[in-house]
Amino acid sequence: MFDLSEQEIENILTKYKIRKEKDKQKYLQRKDNEEFIAQNRARAKAHYEKNKDKKKERYEQNKDLAKARNSYYYYKNLNKINVFQEKYPERFDLLKCMVILMNKTHSHLHLLHNHFQK
């Protein structure tokens, strides 16, 4: 994809950190302004109205995954993963497939994340 040297990567990350800090400072200065609050609420409401159907559709598509994930964490907190596997084998298989898929498609993300944590 891109062949960047370590120095170029460091430069990009440094610039990114500086920009994020400036944006945060700018927001902290503006956040208590009544005009900014009104504009932000109007923007958020417009975004919600525009994307309401998309959010509903995404929920319907991922409903089974959400159920599987919630069941997994419920049984994990009870230290009864084996009961989860026996009671809901289809949910367990779904989670197993998602983990395999995520590892294949996002294997490069942990490298970037580890580099950024320096």
N, C-alpha and C positions, 0 to 999 in steps of 0.2 A: 504494500500500500504506500506508505511513506517511509523513506529511509532518512531518519533524523539522527543526528549525533546526540550524545548525552548532553552536550552543552546547549544544543538547540532545544532539547526537551526541558532542561532546567530553565531556560529563558522563557519558554512558553508558560510553564507552570508558575514562575515568578510573576510574570505579567498577569496571569489569571488571578493569582492571589491578591495582587495589588488592586486589580479592577473590582474584585468582589468586596474588598475592604472599603474602597471608595463608594461603591454602590450602597453598602450597608450604612456608611456615614451619611450619605445623601438621604437615604430613607429615614434614618433616625432624626434628621433635621426636619424633614417634611411631614412625618407621620402625625403630628398633633395639629396640623393646619386643617381647619374646617373645610376649606375648598378641596384639599387633597382627599380628605375622608369622603366627601360627597362624590367626587370623581371616581374614586376607587370603588365605592359601593355601586355606582351606576355601571361601571365597567364589569364588575363581578356579576351583577344581576343580568346584564346583557349576555355575558358569556354563558351563564346558567340557562337562560331561556333559549339561546341558540343551540346548545349542546345537550339539552335535556334528553332528547331521543337517543343520542349516541351513548349517553351514560346508561340509560335503561337497556339498550341493546348489548352493551359490553357486560352488564350485570347478568343478563340472560345467557350470554355465551360462556361466562366464567362461573356460573352458579354451581356446577358440579365440582369444580376445582376448589371453590370457596368452602363448600360443605366438607370436602375431603380434608382440606387444610385445618378447618376448625375442629373436626373430629380427631384428627391426628394430635393437635395440641392439647385437646381435652384429655385424651388417653395418655399422652406423654406426661402431663402434669400429675396424673394419678399413678404414674409408673406402671402402666398396663398396656404397653404397645402391642404385646402379643394378643390381648383381647381385641384391640382395634383391628389387627390383621385377620383374626378369625371372624369377627362380626361383620366387617366391611372389606372384604377382599377386593372388590372393584375400586373402592376409594384408595386403598393401599396401592393397587397397581397403577392407578392414575397418578398418584404422587410419585411413584417410582419412575414412571415414564417422564414426568415433568422434570425430575432431577437429572435424569440422563440427558434430556433435551437441553436443559439449561446449561449443563456442563459442556456440551458440544458447541452450543451457539455463543456462549458468553465466556469462553475460557480466557479470552484476552483481557477481560475487565479486571480480574484480580491482579494482573500485572500492573495495570495503570493505577489501580487503587493502592497497591503496595508502594508504588513509586511516589504517589502523592502524599502518603502518610509520613514521609521523611521529615 
